[in-house]
Amino acid sequence: MSKPLELQNKLRVARAEKKISQGELADMVGVSRQTISSIENNQFCPSAKLALLLCIALDKRFEELFFFNLDE
């Protein structure tokens, strides 16, 4: 039985590279700090719009921030 695909992310790493706090990133994209935390911990999957806003805010391509872990 195969495991369902779950969108993973490197948001925490990208945010650390830019030296941006969760709160600062949340303000940049119009969500709460808790939403950023939930995304980073894979508890919440962002909408396409929010994912693209995060990419713009962090100056990353979508595939640099989001991926499917097919090895599990």
N, C-alpha and C positions, 0 to 999 in steps of 0.2 A: 504494500500500500504506500503510495507516494505522498509526501508531505505537500500541502498546498503552498503555492508561491507566496512569499511575503516580501514586500518591498523593504529593502534595507537602506541605510544611509550612512554617509560620512559627515554628517552635519556638524557634530561636535569637533571633529578634527579641522574642518574648514573654518569653523568659527574661531577656534584657537589660533589658527594661522593668521587670521585677521585681527586677533586680540579684541574680539567683540564679545560682550557678555550675552547671556540668554535674553536679558531684558532689553539690551540695545538692539539685538537682532529682531526681537518681537516688535519693538517700536518701528523699525524700518519696514516691516512687512504687514503691520496692522493686526497683530494677534497678541495674545497674552504670553507672558514668560512661561506659564505652565504648558501652553501649547507647544512651544519650542522644546521644553523638557520632555514632553510626551513623544514628540517626533524623534528626538535623539535616543530615547529609550525604546523605540519601536512599539510603543503602546498606542500610537495614533498614526494613521497613514494620511498624509496631507492630500488635499485636492490637487488637481493638475495646476490650477491657478496659483495656489500657495507654493507648490513645489517650484514653479517657474519664478515666482517672486523671491524665493530663497536663493535660487541660482543667481538671479540678478544682483541681489544684495551682497552675495558672497563672491561675485565675479567668477562663477564656475559654470561649466556646461552641465546639463542635466545628468549625463552619464558619469560625470565626475562626483556627483553627490549621491545619486540614487542607483541602486542595483539590486538584482536578485541573486541570493546566495544559492547557487545550484549544487554546491558540494555537500550540503547537509542531507 
